[in-house]
Amino acid sequence: MFVSYRAAIGASVLFGLVSGAAIAAGDLSRQTPIEVTVALGSPGKHEFAPKQLKLETGKLYKLILRNDSNDPHYFTSHAFSAMVWTRKVQVTQQRDGKTVTLAEFKGAMREIEVYPGHSAEWWLVPVAAGRATDLRCDIKAADGKAHADLGMTGEIVIE
């Protein structure tokens, strides 16, 4: 009886260590984010670059939305926002060669506007596979057309 009690305790401890390791492996706060940069236009051009993003479920991404153009731009996709869990969105600025965080937002995001010469970082985890074909910028240009009408559309594929 003493031997089987000791074996049972040992098995319980071993099982606890193994299941604890499995839980830690899924801890999103310990993942190193995969950086993906999207250019929101460039001087004289209304486009997302790249035009198509490919992401995987269960991985932490830092989606860097960089606007090097002279116009503000939206990164809008209602379908995409329904397929991800947002950890945070940070507004950043370059100062003396370093990235400085100016503001941080938490909760569901569907649209992010980035002003000329600035960036935002969307920390997210895709939780559902699918294809979001509604990525667009709906800001109006001087001629009254939306940037999306001028080619600023895209697609996000989550596998």
Steps between C-alpha positions, in 0.01 A plus 500: 500500500786741587666444159179559303428819703848629417453407132165679493656816650788484252261456208289794621804725526625391158154554346484845661838596356410377153160672493657819641751498215217457251318799647817714488552410133163657421565815707463781245672748730823300461497485120738718305283696255539449128547846349312578181527850354233647274571825316190718489556685177803694388532851357262514203376140539194357672579136569574244769839333465488210511151476355447153649590388853532135604477417871460182706258434782638482852810711436567844646553770237613859525339654193688825436290748304740761361379808316778664301257686274374858521141393576334329796392140431263247651574131547144368509373142482194393696550136394861498621412657833249219560772236443760636745547563869658840561757516776562873450550777246782747556556837338873545450742767386870502414709720732879504479495170308286323761134399486304676774146394596262799521173318574365148549148366438344168596187320385342428164629701204339532158665808361830675567586840353868585468602859434774597252850416620380284791453135589272281707569149631209255519592206725261217415444126489293352214241268657305392191607394153355673199538768239423869558452670166365829641833668590471861387564867565182708477657844548388737225760648265484860376297386196233346727597140428583266787858378515354150450361617163857603410636150575546498877346159563641169608444151633596317818524120502510314830594131490 
